[in-house]
């Protein structure tokens, strides 16, 4: 498995992009973990509702709006990912500054597009 990824804001609703992201990550054989408001399973990946300390994360892909992100800043930084992807609607210049200050790179991009164009 490559580029272990946390889908942060995963939804059990199949019409949500975060759900599709979990599906596509699994299809691309990327080790995937997920955090969301409701526990369940997406493509064999359990959706956690507690903030766990995930080990060896390469990427966190965000699916929560900027206002909701603030309460998770310290938690997400403490996970020490190599990068955080800000999907459409999650852009957050305030958080970018904190990530830069902590040596974490970020991308403003769509995880689904990155996967479909082999740029993930």
N, C-alpha and C positions, 0 to 999 in steps of 0.2 A: 504494500500500500504506500501511496505517496501523498505528500502535502496534506497531512491530517487537518481536517477542517471542522470548525464549530459553526453550525448554522444557528445564529442567535436571533430568536424571534420566530422559530419554526412553528408553522400552523398545521393542524391535522386536516384542515379543509383543503381538498384536492385542487380547488381553483386558485389557490394562493401561490405566488411565486416562490415563497420560502419552502413550500411543500415540494414544488417542482425542482427546486435547487437540491433538496435532499435526494430526490429520485435520480437526478442527473449526476450528482456526485457519486452515488453508489454505482450507477451504470458505468461510470468512468473509473471504477475501482479505486476511488479515493476514500481513505479511512474517514468516516464521517460520524460526528456526534452532534446532538441537537439540544437546544434549550428553548422552551416555549411556555405558554401560560397553562396549557392542558397537557397532561401526560398521555402518551399513546405510542404508536409505532408507525413509522413511515418507511416502507421498503426494508424492513428488518432493523431499522435504526430507532432505538428508544428515544422519545422526547422527554428530557428531564425537566422537572419544574423547580428543582433546587439548584442553586448556584454551586456547582461542583468545581473542584480544582482539576481541570483536564490537563494531562501531561503531554508534552511534545507537540503542541499545536503549531502548525505552520500558518494557517489562515483562520481568521474569524470573518464570516460574511454576515453583515448586519441586515436585519429586516425589521427594525423598529425605528420609529420616527425620532428626530433629533431631541424633542422635548423629553421623551421617555429614556433616551440614552444617558442623560446626565446622571441618573441614579446608579448606573452601571460603569461609569468611567473607571473608577479605581479597580473594580473587579476585572474588567476586560484588560486593563494595563497589567495587572498582576499575573494574568495568564501568560504573559510574555510571548505573544505570537510573533511570527516574522512579519505578518502584514494583516491589516484589516481592510476588507472591501466594503465600501459604502455603496450599496445598491441604490437605484433611482428612488428618490423620496427620503433617503436617509442622510443626505449630505449635511455635514456639520463642521464648519470652520473652527469653532471653539474646540471641538474634540481633536481636530487635526493638529492644533498647536500642542495639546497635551501629548499626543502620540509622538510628534517630532521631538519634544523635550525628553521623552522616554526611549528614544531610539527605535521606535516601531514605525515601519513604513505603512503607507495606506494607499489605496487606489479608489478613485471615484469611478465605478464601473458596474457592469451588470454581470453577476456570476454566470447566469445562463448564457450570455453572449460569449464570455471568456471561454466557457466550456465548449460551446458549439464551434468556436473558431480555433480551438487548440492553443489558446493563449493563457490558460489557467495556470 
